[in-house]
Amino acid sequence: MLIMFLKFKLFSVVDVREVVEGLRDRVATSDGIPTKLIEQLFSVNRQVIMDLINQTLNSGKVPKEIKNVTAKPLFKKGERTFPSNYKAITLLSNFSKKFR
């Protein structure tokens, strides 16, 4: 049996800053954490955030809070009483969107 190990490139503070700066300002995320708050936290705790991301990559274990997804029905058109007139959308956390 062949076992392959992947070695990920660790993120630098510059890498994480680029990701944080690239986040779209969304309110609808599964964790409810606004993009502005992430930006403010990063400006104060950039080393801690980078270390958490790199620990996740090294361990291969993603915290369950980051993997949480919220599914919601979104009305398309027609009669609102028919379920077929809705489509499902999923809300992910900002971190889940960028670091998956």
C-alpha positions in Angstrom: 0.0 0.0 0.0 1.4 3.4 -1.1 0.9 6.2 1.4 1.5 9.7 0.1 2.0 12.7 2.4 1.3 16.1 1.1 3.4 19.0 2.4 1.6 22.3 2.3 3.5 25.6 1.9 3.0 27.4 5.2 1.3 30.8 5.1 3.3 33.9 5.8 1.8 37.0 7.4 1.9 38.6 3.9 -0.1 35.7 2.5 -2.8 35.9 5.2 -3.0 39.7 4.8 -3.6 39.3 1.1 -6.4 36.9 1.8 -8.0 39.1 4.5 -7.8 42.2 2.3 -9.4 40.1 -0.5 -12.5 39.2 1.6 -15.7 40.6 0.2 -17.7 42.6 2.7 -20.5 40.1 3.4 -22.9 39.9 6.2 -24.3 36.5 5.2 -21.8 34.0 6.5 -22.4 30.8 8.5 -20.4 32.0 11.5 -22.0 35.5 11.6 -18.5 37.2 11.8 -18.5 40.4 9.7 -15.6 40.9 7.3 -14.8 44.2 9.1 -14.3 42.4 12.4 -11.9 39.9 10.7 -9.9 42.8 9.3 -9.7 44.5 12.7 -8.7 41.3 14.4 -6.0 40.7 11.8 -4.6 44.1 12.2 -4.0 43.4 16.0 -3.4 39.6 16.0 -1.8 38.8 12.6 0.8 36.4 14.0 -1.9 34.4 16.0 -4.2 34.1 13.0 -1.2 33.0 10.8 -0.2 30.4 13.4 -3.7 29.0 13.6 -3.9 28.6 9.8 -0.5 26.9 9.7 -1.4 24.6 12.5 -4.5 23.5 10.7 -2.5 22.8 7.5 0.2 20.9 9.5 -2.3 18.8 11.4 -4.7 18.2 8.6 -7.5 18.8 11.1 -9.9 21.7 10.3 -11.8 23.0 13.3 -15.5 22.0 13.1 -16.5 25.6 13.6 -14.9 26.5 10.3 -16.6 23.6 8.5 -20.1 24.6 9.5 -22.5 25.4 6.6 -25.9 27.0 6.8 -28.3 26.1 4.0 -31.2 28.5 3.3 -34.0 28.5 0.8 -33.9 31.5 -1.7 -37.1 32.3 -3.5 -36.6 32.3 -7.3 -40.0 33.3 -8.9 -43.6 32.2 -9.1 -45.9 31.2 -6.3 -44.3 31.3 -2.9 -46.2 28.3 -1.7 -44.5 25.9 -4.1 -41.2 24.5 -2.8 -40.0 24.0 -6.4 -39.9 27.8 -6.7 -37.0 28.0 -4.2 -33.3 27.1 -4.6 -31.0 26.2 -1.8 -28.0 28.5 -1.0 -25.2 27.7 1.4 -23.5 30.1 3.6 -19.9 29.5 4.6 -17.6 31.3 7.0 -15.2 33.7 5.4 -12.3 31.5 6.5 -13.9 28.4 5.0 -14.3 30.2 1.7 -10.7 31.3 1.5 -8.8 28.4 3.1 -10.5 25.3 1.7 
